[in-house]
């Protein structure tokens, strides 16, 4: 038994988000974890990003992988986020990573959760999309606003949030709303979130999730919270991290925020944090 696996059987305490958290070491199969779904506090689904196999993993915080399912005809060009519709029990996989802003077509795959637990491989349904405003592939550096790593399900639609470029962080995140139906869509922003500083670590959106009308956006340094009402996003406070890590995915339970970090040569990983909600977070 390798030492790294032994470590994954235990959790450690940390205070990256300013309070006592549980830190779990994940197995190397999730080195590039980029999307996360919380089914319950002891069962999660996850994906890895570009260059990895098109596989969905079910795992426990201990690091034990319970099941792996391959998506057929769904290449992992750059899988970046997972989302879940609890009512229809549908899982969504966002293949829309676009760091270089060169991709001319992006995809979202979706399938029934029951199929995941009963099959070893499955054929998902597919949505493809392009950005109506992108004319060059890639555009000039100051126009590189067509990367995407974050997706959240709400009201029978998928909300997509752009990630500002490391080369030119605009301090903006464009919000797209995508209907859930097979076929092709050409997207234009429904609205744009404006952040106070052009800071990539605080403003590069890497994952998103809705809980009721509350939206949670993850960056490398914080969790941004918004109240979504009448088509508008109203900021309701951020939870700031005192540490730096490659935080790539978030999901939210009744008591905890769940944050995953992919492996980084400088900061370690892959990790899973259980971050207790503060008293004023219970809304």
C-alpha positions as CSV (number, residue, x, y, z in Angstrom):
1,X,0.0,0.0,0.0
2,X,1.5,3.3,-1.1
3,X,2.0,6.1,1.4
4,X,-0.1,8.5,-0.6
5,X,-3.1,6.1,-0.4
6,X,-2.6,5.7,3.4
7,X,-2.8,9.5,3.8
8,X,-6.1,9.5,1.8
9,X,-7.8,7.5,4.5
10,X,-7.5,10.3,7.0
11,X,-8.5,13.9,7.1
12,X,-6.5,16.8,8.5
13,X,-7.6,20.2,9.9
14,X,-6.8,23.5,8.2
15,X,-7.9,27.1,8.3
16,X,-7.6,28.1,4.7
17,X,-11.0,29.8,4.8
18,X,-10.5,31.2,8.3
19,X,-12.2,28.4,10.3
20,X,-11.6,24.8,11.2
21,X,-12.0,22.7,8.1
22,X,-11.6,19.1,7.3
23,X,-9.0,18.4,4.6
24,X,-9.1,15.0,2.7
25,X,-6.3,13.8,0.5
26,X,-7.8,12.4,-2.8
27,X,-6.2,9.5,-4.9
28,X,-4.0,10.2,-7.8
29,X,-6.8,9.2,-10.2
30,X,-8.4,12.5,-9.4
31,X,-5.1,14.6,-9.8
32,X,-6.9,16.9,-12.2
33,X,-10.3,17.1,-10.6
34,X,-12.3,19.9,-12.1
35,X,-15.9,19.2,-11.4
36,X,-17.7,18.0,-8.3
37,X,-21.3,16.9,-7.3
38,X,-22.4,16.3,-3.8
39,X,-24.9,13.4,-3.5
40,X,-24.5,13.2,0.2
41,X,-21.7,13.9,2.7
42,X,-20.1,10.5,2.0
43,X,-20.6,10.2,-1.8
44,X,-19.5,12.5,-4.6
45,X,-19.2,12.5,-8.3
46,X,-16.1,14.0,-10.0
47,X,-14.4,14.5,-13.4
48,X,-10.9,15.4,-14.5
49,X,-10.1,18.1,-17.0
50,X,-8.3,18.1,-20.4
51,X,-6.1,15.3,-21.5
52,X,-7.8,12.7,-19.2
53,X,-10.1,9.9,-20.1
54,X,-13.9,10.7,-20.5
55,X,-14.7,9.1,-17.1
56,X,-17.1,10.0,-14.3
57,X,-15.9,8.9,-10.9
58,X,-18.0,8.1,-7.8
59,X,-15.9,8.4,-4.6
60,X,-15.9,8.8,-0.9
61,X,-14.0,11.6,1.0
62,X,-11.7,8.8,2.3
63,X,-10.4,8.6,-1.2
64,X,-12.0,5.3,-2.1
65,X,-13.3,5.3,-5.6
66,X,-16.6,3.3,-5.7
67,X,-17.4,3.3,-9.4
68,X,-16.1,4.6,-12.8
69,X,-18.2,5.1,-15.9
70,X,-17.0,6.0,-19.3
71,X,-18.9,8.4,-21.5
72,X,-19.0,7.1,-25.1
73,X,-18.5,9.5,-28.0
74,X,-17.8,12.3,-25.5
75,X,-14.1,13.1,-25.7
76,X,-12.6,15.0,-22.8
77,X,-11.3,18.0,-24.8
78,X,-11.5,20.1,-21.6
79,X,-14.1,19.0,-19.1
80,X,-14.4,21.7,-16.5
81,X,-17.5,21.5,-14.4
82,X,-20.3,19.2,-13.3
83,X,-23.9,20.2,-12.5
84,X,-26.9,18.2,-11.2
85,X,-30.7,18.6,-11.5
86,X,-32.0,16.9,-8.4
87,X,-35.6,16.8,-9.6
88,X,-34.9,14.9,-12.9
89,X,-31.8,13.2,-11.4
90,X,-29.7,14.4,-14.4
91,X,-26.0,14.9,-14.5
92,X,-24.4,17.6,-16.7
93,X,-20.7,17.6,-17.9
94,X,-19.3,20.8,-19.2
95,X,-16.7,20.3,-22.0
96,X,-16.2,24.0,-22.5
97,X,-12.7,24.8,-21.2
98,X,-11.2,27.3,-23.6
99,X,-8.0,28.8,-22.1
100,X,-6.6,29.8,-25.5
101,X,-10.0,31.0,-26.8
102,X,-9.4,28.9,-29.9
103,X,-12.3,26.4,-29.8
104,X,-15.0,26.9,-32.4
105,X,-17.5,24.6,-30.7
106,X,-18.2,23.7,-27.1
107,X,-20.2,20.9,-25.6
108,X,-22.3,19.8,-22.6
109,X,-23.1,16.2,-22.1
110,X,-26.0,14.9,-19.9
111,X,-27.3,11.6,-18.7
112,X,-29.5,10.0,-16.0
113,X,-27.9,9.4,-12.6
114,X,-29.5,6.0,-12.5
115,X,-27.7,5.0,-15.7
116,X,-24.4,5.9,-14.0
117,X,-25.1,3.4,-11.2
118,X,-26.3,0.6,-13.4
119,X,-23.9,0.8,-16.4
120,X,-20.2,0.7,-16.9
121,X,-20.3,2.9,-20.0
122,X,-23.1,5.1,-21.4
123,X,-24.0,7.2,-24.4
124,X,-24.9,10.7,-23.1
125,X,-27.1,13.3,-24.8
126,X,-25.2,16.3,-26.2
127,X,-25.7,20.1,-26.5
128,X,-23.2,22.1,-28.6
129,X,-22.8,25.8,-28.6
130,X,-20.7,28.7,-29.9
131,X,-20.4,32.3,-28.8
132,X,-22.2,34.8,-31.1
133,X,-19.8,37.6,-30.2
134,X,-16.6,35.7,-30.9
135,X,-15.3,36.5,-34.4
136,X,-11.6,35.5,-34.1
137,X,-10.0,32.2,-32.8
138,X,-8.2,33.4,-30.8
139,X,-9.2,37.0,-30.4
140,X,-6.8,39.8,-29.4
141,X,-5.5,39.4,-25.8
142,X,-7.7,42.2,-24.5
143,X,-10.8,40.5,-25.9
144,X,-10.1,37.0,-24.5
145,X,-13.4,36.6,-22.6
146,X,-14.4,33.2,-24.1
147,X,-12.9,30.8,-21.6
148,X,-15.4,28.9,-19.4
149,X,-15.1,26.7,-16.3
150,X,-18.3,27.2,-14.4
151,X,-21.8,25.8,-14.8
152,X,-24.9,25.7,-12.5
153,X,-28.4,24.3,-13.0
154,X,-31.5,26.3,-12.2
155,X,-35.1,26.6,-13.5
156,X,-34.7,24.0,-16.2
157,X,-31.7,25.8,-17.6
158,X,-27.9,25.8,-17.3
159,X,-26.2,29.0,-16.3
160,X,-22.7,29.4,-17.6
161,X,-20.1,31.8,-16.3
162,X,-17.1,33.0,-18.2
163,X,-13.6,33.0,-16.7
164,X,-11.4,36.0,-17.3
165,X,-8.0,35.4,-19.0
166,X,-4.8,35.2,-17.0
167,X,-3.2,37.4,-19.6
168,X,-5.9,40.0,-19.4
169,X,-8.3,39.7,-16.4
170,X,-11.2,42.0,-17.3
171,X,-12.9,41.9,-13.9
172,X,-16.0,40.6,-15.6
173,X,-17.8,37.3,-15.9
174,X,-20.3,37.0,-18.7
175,X,-23.4,34.9,-17.8
176,X,-25.1,32.7,-20.5
177,X,-28.3,30.8,-20.1
178,X,-28.6,27.6,-22.0
179,X,-31.8,25.6,-22.5
180,X,-31.6,21.8,-21.9
181,X,-32.3,20.3,-25.2
182,X,-30.1,18.4,-27.7
183,X,-28.9,20.4,-30.6
184,X,-26.8,23.5,-31.2
185,X,-27.1,27.0,-29.6
186,X,-25.5,30.3,-30.4
187,X,-25.0,32.1,-27.1
188,X,-25.1,35.8,-26.2
189,X,-24.6,37.0,-22.6
190,X,-27.8,37.4,-20.6
191,X,-26.0,39.7,-18.2
192,X,-22.5,40.4,-16.9
193,X,-21.1,40.3,-13.4
194,X,-18.7,43.1,-12.6
195,X,-16.0,42.6,-9.9
196,X,-14.3,45.4,-8.1
197,X,-10.7,44.6,-9.0
198,X,-9.1,43.1,-12.1
199,X,-7.5,40.3,-10.0
200,X,-7.2,36.9,-11.6
201,X,-6.9,34.9,-8.3
202,X,-10.0,36.5,-6.9
203,X,-12.1,36.9,-10.1
204,X,-11.2,33.9,-12.3
205,X,-14.4,31.8,-11.9
206,X,-13.6,28.1,-11.8
207,X,-16.9,26.5,-10.7
208,X,-20.5,27.4,-9.8
209,X,-23.6,26.0,-8.1
210,X,-27.1,27.1,-7.1
211,X,-28.7,26.2,-3.8
212,X,-32.3,27.6,-4.1
213,X,-31.9,31.2,-5.1
214,X,-28.3,31.5,-3.8
215,X,-25.5,31.3,-6.4
216,X,-22.0,30.3,-5.3
217,X,-19.0,31.1,-7.5
218,X,-15.6,29.6,-6.8
219,X,-12.3,31.3,-7.6
220,X,-8.8,30.4,-6.5
221,X,-9.1,32.8,-3.5
222,X,-12.7,33.0,-2.5
223,X,-16.4,31.9,-2.7
224,X,-18.6,34.7,-4.1
225,X,-22.3,34.6,-3.1
226,X,-25.2,36.1,-5.0
227,X,-28.9,36.2,-4.5
228,X,-30.7,35.5,-7.8
229,X,-34.0,37.4,-8.1
230,X,-36.0,38.6,-11.1
231,X,-33.1,37.8,-13.4
232,X,-30.6,39.8,-11.4
233,X,-27.6,38.7,-9.3
234,X,-27.4,40.6,-6.0
235,X,-24.0,40.2,-4.1
236,X,-24.5,38.9,-0.6
237,X,-20.9,38.5,0.6
238,X,-17.7,36.5,-0.1
239,X,-15.8,33.9,1.9
240,X,-12.1,34.7,1.3
241,X,-9.3,32.1,1.5
242,X,-6.1,32.9,3.2
243,X,-4.2,30.2,1.2
244,X,-3.5,29.8,-2.5
245,X,-4.3,26.5,-4.2
246,X,-5.8,25.4,-7.5
247,X,-9.4,25.3,-6.4
248,X,-11.4,24.0,-9.3
249,X,-14.8,22.8,-8.1
250,X,-17.5,23.6,-5.5
251,X,-20.8,22.1,-4.3
252,X,-22.8,23.0,-1.2
253,X,-24.6,20.9,1.4
254,X,-26.7,21.8,4.4
255,X,-23.7,22.2,6.7
256,X,-20.7,22.5,4.5
257,X,-19.1,24.0,1.4
258,X,-17.2,21.3,-0.5
259,X,-14.2,22.5,-2.3
260,X,-11.8,20.4,-4.5
261,X,-8.3,21.3,-5.5
262,X,-6.4,19.6,-8.3
263,X,-2.8,18.6,-7.9
264,X,-0.3,21.4,-8.2
265,X,3.5,21.1,-8.0
266,X,3.7,24.1,-5.6
267,X,0.6,23.6,-3.5
268,X,0.0,19.9,-3.4
269,X,-3.3,18.0,-4.0
270,X,-5.6,16.7,-5.1
271,X,-7.6,17.7,-2.0
272,X,-11.2,17.9,-0.8
273,X,-12.2,20.4,1.8
274,X,-15.2,20.3,4.0
275,X,-15.7,24.0,5.0
276,X,-18.3,24.6,7.7
277,X,-20.9,27.2,6.9
278,X,-20.8,30.3,9.1
279,X,-23.9,31.1,11.2
280,X,-25.0,33.8,8.7
281,X,-24.7,31.4,5.8
282,X,-27.8,29.4,6.8
283,X,-30.5,31.1,4.7
